[in-house]
Amino acid sequence: MAKLITVFGATGRQGGGVAKALLKSGRPGFKVRAVTRNASSDKAKALQAKGAEVVMASLDDPSTLGPALRGAHGVFAVTNYWEHMDKEREIKQGKAIADAAKAAGVLHVVFSGLENVQKIAGFPCPVFDGKAEIEEYMTSIELPVTFVRYPSYYENFIGSLKPQKQDDGTYVLGIPMEGAAKDNASPADMGPAVRAIFSNRAEWLGRTVGFSGDRLTVQQHAEILSKHLAPKVFKATDMTADEYAQLGSPGAEDLANMFKFFQLYSRDRSVELTRQLHPAAKSFDTWVAENEEALLNALD
C-alpha cells in the first residue's frame, strides 16, 4: 500500500523537489499531500495534475495543520526564514509542525534543518540558528525524525547570487568565501534523496544527513562557468565576509555570518552520502552544461 507523505512548502524549491520525486516513485510508492497557502496557483495545479492531493494550510495557524497531517505516514517539513526574516516566527512555525505531527502519530518526519551557528561559532546566524532550535525541539519531544541539511543552491547563480558584470566586461561571483570551498546542489536533485530516506525509515530515523552535489571554491565555480559560457569570463570576488556585511542590503549581515561560518567550520555535508541516496545527483559542471541558456539569460 502506498504511504501518504504530507509535504510542506510543496510549491517551493525544497518541498517541490520532494513532492515531484515522491510522485515519480514506483512501487511500493507514495501518495503526496501537498500543502500550500494558495491551492489555485499554477504550481499547485501542476502538482495536482501529477496526482498530488493539494490542501491549504498556514504555518502561522496551527489549527490548519492537524487536517493536513491526518492519516499521513510521513511529513517533509521546511520553514523559510527569508520570507519574514524573523527567527522567532520561524521557530514558532517549526514547533507547530512538530506538535501537529506528534499529535497525528506521524511515523517519520523529515525536517530540513541547519546547524546552530551561535552555539558552534559564537556569533549569530538567524537563518541557521532558528532551524537548529527547531531540530532541538523535535528531538526533545521524541519526534521520529530525520534531519536533512541542504547546501546552497546551484540556482542561486541565476537568482540572488548571479554574477555581476564589471567595467572590463568580466563577471564577478560575489560570494565572499576567501578561498574556502563551498557545498552546493540543486534542490530538484535532493528530492530523490529525500524519497530514498522515506523508503528506508529504519536506516535513516534519528540521523542527520548533509546534502551536497559538489564542493568547490568560488574560483572553481568561476572556471566552470567560463568554460561553458565562453567567451564570457568569470572570476571570484576579492571581498571578505566582513566587507560583505557592510553592503547594507537586506540580510547582508546574516549572509556574511553564514559565509564566515562556512569558511571557519566543517559542515555536515557529504557528496558521497548524497550520491548513495541519489546516484544521479548532478555536479556543478553538469548542472551548468544543462542550464547554459538560463544562465546566459540571467546575465546583465
Secondary structure as GFF3:
##gff-version 3
##sequence-region A 1 300
A	DSSP	beta_strand	3	7	.	.	.	ID=ss1
A	DSSP	alpha_helix	13	24	.	.	.	ID=ss2
A	DSSP	beta_strand	30	36	.	.	.	ID=ss3
A	DSSP	alpha_helix	42	49	.	.	.	ID=ss4
A	DSSP	beta_strand	53	56	.	.	.	ID=ss5
A	DSSP	three_ten_helix	62	64	.	.	.	ID=ss6
A	DSSP	alpha_helix	65	69	.	.	.	ID=ss7
A	DSSP	beta_strand	74	77	.	.	.	ID=ss8
A	DSSP	alpha_helix	81	84	.	.	.	ID=ss9
A	DSSP	alpha_helix	87	104	.	.	.	ID=ss10
A	DSSP	beta_strand	108	112	.	.	.	ID=ss11
A	DSSP	alpha_helix	117	121	.	.	.	ID=ss12
A	DSSP	alpha_helix	126	140	.	.	.	ID=ss13
A	DSSP	beta_strand	145	149	.	.	.	ID=ss14
A	DSSP	beta_strand	152	153	.	.	.	ID=ss15
A	DSSP	three_ten_helix	154	157	.	.	.	ID=ss16
A	DSSP	beta_strand	164	165	.	.	.	ID=ss17
A	DSSP	beta_strand	171	173	.	.	.	ID=ss18
A	DSSP	beta_strand	181	185	.	.	.	ID=ss19
A	DSSP	alpha_helix	187	199	.	.	.	ID=ss20
A	DSSP	alpha_helix	201	204	.	.	.	ID=ss21
A	DSSP	beta_strand	208	210	.	.	.	ID=ss22
A	DSSP	beta_strand	214	217	.	.	.	ID=ss23
A	DSSP	alpha_helix	218	228	.	.	.	ID=ss24
A	DSSP	beta_strand	234	236	.	.	.	ID=ss25
A	DSSP	alpha_helix	241	245	.	.	.	ID=ss26
A	DSSP	alpha_helix	252	264	.	.	.	ID=ss27
A	DSSP	alpha_helix	271	277	.	.	.	ID=ss28
A	DSSP	alpha_helix	284	290	.	.	.	ID=ss29
A	DSSP	alpha_helix	292	298	.	.	.	ID=ss30
###
